[in-house]
Amino acid sequence: MKVVLGVAGGIAAYKACELLRLFTESGHEVRVVPTRDALRFVGEPTWAALSGHPVTTDVWESVHEVPHVRIGQSADLVVVAPATADLLAKAAHGLAGDLLTNTLLTARCPVVFAPAMHTEMWQHPATRANVATLRERGAIVIDPAVGRLTGADTGPGRLPDPAEIFQVCLRVLRGAPRDLAGRKVVVSAGGTREAVDPVRFIGNRSSGLQGYALARTAAARGAEVTVVAANVTLPDPAGATVVRVESTAQLREAVLAASAGADVVVLAAAVADFRPADRHDVKIKKTDGEPEPIRLTKNPDILAELGQRRGTYPKVIVGFAAETHDVLANGQAKLARKGCDLLVVNQVGERLAFGTPDNAATVLVAGGDPIEVPRGPKEDVADAVWDAVAARLS
Ligand code: CTP
């Protein structure tokens, strides 16, 4: 496929080199179109060598080839990463002072913007309005990640991980649906940890891969996504807001807060059913005699609580269940008991589920037929969930 990689003049331009490599190594033909200021950060020879194509910023070179029209017209995808506040403003207003802005005006293919800038600039009403305009016109604008910015400060404004931007682009190239546009979605991911003492905890093997696949795919389908991540060490999914928690109590609080006004809540996190009844304030020391047993107490069931509390929102509640035996019977009983709309049932074992990139599942549907998802990437399970959610929302 023919991809145009637009690069605007921001410090994150160096990360676009990695994005470029991901495209070229997967067989895409990439034309890099930097702005003049982008070349202050990464020079023309780097882009030319990595893309295998000549690189120019203005419309006055190779005029006989009419590049200001041709590059945009022939593209299957235009992705601008990083997109600066200035570039977003120019694109929203249709300015055409250089090759990149000309390309944006002539492109009729999908356009993805991955903004990166300081938090104040991202949150400024002018930028908000420009992003809203671009989205209204059908462009995909990936919300920046939250984290360390150029200086010592942190906040929303970081360019998402290049591999995450790449995944969004691949989905767009495949023509994936945008059927969650305007929907507010909450996903819990990872596994909770319950403190025994300041250095020890009771936890589980959940990596967060399935929850992050759900978040990534929902964002790519147009949703506004909040991920409540319990002890996940993966890169933030592109376009999602990540709230980090550790214990079940923290997860409960964050999920309930994020669920107010949400259309969909998906609880993919592996939540500890029990926690130590007494948390020791100091480290438990080895003693000569038998160790003290750890007494456990029950944690609140967040999924069941959401099901009971449900008013107008959330419209759709999705639970997960890992079962080792009588998978479908246990799953159907759990679906009814927890009061959710969909329950994704995994059979644990055979190298499926925890920590692996693949999964196979059955999506149980309240009042409907189960949907079998054959073994494949966790994105496939995620897409099957969103297909069923979108059907329920409409
Ligand atoms: N869950 C939750 N709060 C808990 C435990 C689980 O919200 N305290 C959610 C999980 O995120 C998951 C679903 O409930 O979406 C299924 O969890 P599971 O532990 O399998 O359900 P249980 O009712 O505990 O059933 P089991 O008897 O199999 O332990």
Boltz pocket constraint, residues with backbone or C-beta under 6 A from the ligand:
constraints:
  - pocket:
      binder: B
      contacts: [[A, 248], [A, 267], [A, 268], [A, 269], [A, 270], [A, 271], [A, 272], [A, 273], [A, 299], [A, 300], [A, 301], [A, 302], [A, 303], [A, 304], [A, 318], [A, 319], [A, 320], [A, 321], [A, 322], [A, 334]]
      max_distance: 6.0
